[in-house]
Amino acid sequence: MNIKGEEVILRAIEPKDNPMLLEMINDDATEYMLGGFSFPVSQKNQEEWTNRLKNDQNTLRCTIEHDGNAVGVVMLTNIDYKNGNAEVHIKLAIGNVRGKGYGTDSLMTIVRYAFEELRLKCIYARVNDHNKASQNLFIKCGFENEGTLKSRLFKKGGYIDVISFSIINQNE
């Protein structure tokens, strides 16, 4: 089953997505904007990861597709059905796919799916303090700024703050 947005389709990650995934994970600028860290990934390692990948009860990983092209990934992780919440992550491919509304459509589509199909109550996100584009995306999609987590990530030799965002399902 694919999840359809206005302009994008959210579908399972497939081996044909490996070039886009590999480029994103090995891009310094992209890694700096996101939480956590990554090591350099080889083409072989990327292929092995994709081949092992399975969605489970607690994680939903999707490729964002527009006009047949993979343009990013969006995920729900730490899905907690008892308490009705999950964390959302989004990453758009490098190049000319940013700033075209794919992120907005993808985020709104996965939130709608989480609320309407998974019956979740709250979707939350954590965004690096310096990632203003992502902060604006979450605000545009109706997420509220819940506060700042001080010095939570170590990037480029220093600690940075993380902004916590959430959206609550009001249609229950």
C-alpha positions in Angstrom: 0.0 0.0 0.0 1.3 3.5 -0.9 0.3 6.6 1.1 -0.9 9.3 -1.3 -0.4 13.0 -0.7 -1.4 16.0 -2.9 1.9 15.8 -4.9 3.9 13.0 -3.4 3.5 9.3 -2.8 5.0 7.7 0.3 6.1 4.2 -0.5 8.4 1.5 0.8 12.1 2.0 0.4 13.4 0.0 -2.5 16.9 -0.9 -3.8 16.4 1.6 -6.7 16.5 4.4 -4.0 20.0 3.5 -3.0 21.8 6.3 -5.0 19.6 9.0 -3.4 20.0 7.5 0.1 23.7 7.1 -0.3 24.1 10.7 -1.5 22.1 12.0 1.4 23.9 10.0 4.1 27.3 11.0 2.9 26.5 14.7 2.5 28.3 16.8 5.2 25.8 19.6 5.0 22.8 17.3 5.3 24.3 15.4 8.3 25.1 18.7 10.0 21.4 19.7 9.9 20.2 16.5 11.4 20.4 14.8 14.8 22.8 12.0 15.6 25.8 11.3 13.4 26.8 9.0 10.7 30.0 7.4 9.4 30.9 7.4 5.7 28.7 4.7 4.0 29.9 2.7 1.0 27.6 1.7 -1.9 27.9 -1.9 -0.7 26.9 -1.0 2.8 23.9 1.0 1.5 22.8 -1.9 -0.6 23.1 -4.3 2.4 21.1 -1.9 4.6 18.3 -1.6 2.1 18.2 -5.4 1.6 17.8 -5.9 5.4 15.3 -3.1 5.9 11.8 -4.0 7.1 9.1 -1.9 8.6 7.9 -3.1 11.9 5.2 -2.2 14.5 7.4 0.6 15.9 8.9 2.1 12.7 7.6 3.2 9.3 10.2 4.3 6.8 9.0 5.6 3.4 10.6 7.0 0.3 9.0 10.3 -0.8 8.3 9.9 -4.5 7.2 12.7 -7.0 6.5 12.0 -10.6 8.2 8.6 -10.3 11.4 10.0 -8.8 12.7 9.5 -5.2 13.0 12.9 -3.6 13.6 12.0 0.0 12.5 9.9 3.0 10.0 10.4 5.8 9.7 8.2 8.9 7.7 7.5 11.9 9.8 6.0 14.7 9.3 5.0 18.3 5.6 4.4 17.5 3.9 4.0 20.8 0.4 2.6 20.4 -0.5 2.5 24.1 0.2 6.2 24.6 -0.6 7.2 21.0 2.5 9.0 19.9 5.5 8.7 17.5 8.5 10.7 16.3 8.6 12.0 12.8 11.7 12.5 10.7 12.1 13.9 7.2 15.0 14.3 4.9 14.9 15.7 1.3 17.4 14.7 -1.3 20.2 17.0 -2.3 19.7 19.3 -5.3 16.7 20.9 -6.9 14.0 19.1 -4.9 14.1 21.4 -1.9 11.8 24.4 -1.7 9.1 22.8 -4.0 6.6 21.8 -1.4 7.5 18.1 -1.3 8.5 18.3 2.4 5.3 20.0 3.4 3.1 17.5 1.4 5.1 14.6 2.8 4.9 15.7 6.4 1.2 16.5 6.2 0.6 13.2 4.5 2.4 11.1 7.1 0.8 13.0 10.0 -2.7 12.4 8.4 -1.9 8.7 8.1 -0.7 8.5 11.7 -3.8 10.2 13.0 -6.4 8.6 10.7 -5.0 5.1 10.2 -2.8 4.4 13.2 -5.0 6.3 15.6 -2.1 8.2 17.2 -2.8 11.3 19.3 0.6 13.1 19.1 3.4 13.3 16.5 6.6 15.0 17.7 9.9 16.0 16.2 13.3 17.2 17.3 15.0 19.8 15.1 18.5 21.2 15.5 18.5 24.8 16.6 20.4 26.0 13.5 18.1 24.1 11.0 15.7 27.0 10.4 14.3 25.4 7.2 13.1 22.4 9.1 11.7 24.6 11.9 9.7 26.6 9.4 8.5 23.4 7.8 7.1 22.0 11.1 5.5 25.3 12.0 3.9 25.6 8.5 2.5 22.1 9.0 0.8 23.0 12.3 3.4 21.8 14.8 3.9 23.8 17.9 7.3 24.7 19.4 7.3 22.9 22.8 10.6 24.2 24.0 14.4 23.9 23.8 16.5 21.0 24.8 19.8 22.6 25.8 23.1 21.3 24.5 21.7 18.0 23.3 23.8 17.4 20.2 27.6 17.6 19.5 28.3 19.0 16.0 31.4 20.4 14.5 33.2 20.8 17.8 30.4 22.2 19.9 27.1 21.4 21.6 23.9 22.7 20.0 20.4 23.0 21.2 17.5 21.0 19.9 13.9 22.4 19.4 11.0 20.1 20.3 7.9 20.3 18.1 4.6 18.4 18.3 1.2 18.3 16.7 -1.9 16.9 18.5 -4.8 15.1 16.8 -7.8 17.3 17.5 -10.2 15.2 15.5 -10.9 12.4 17.9 
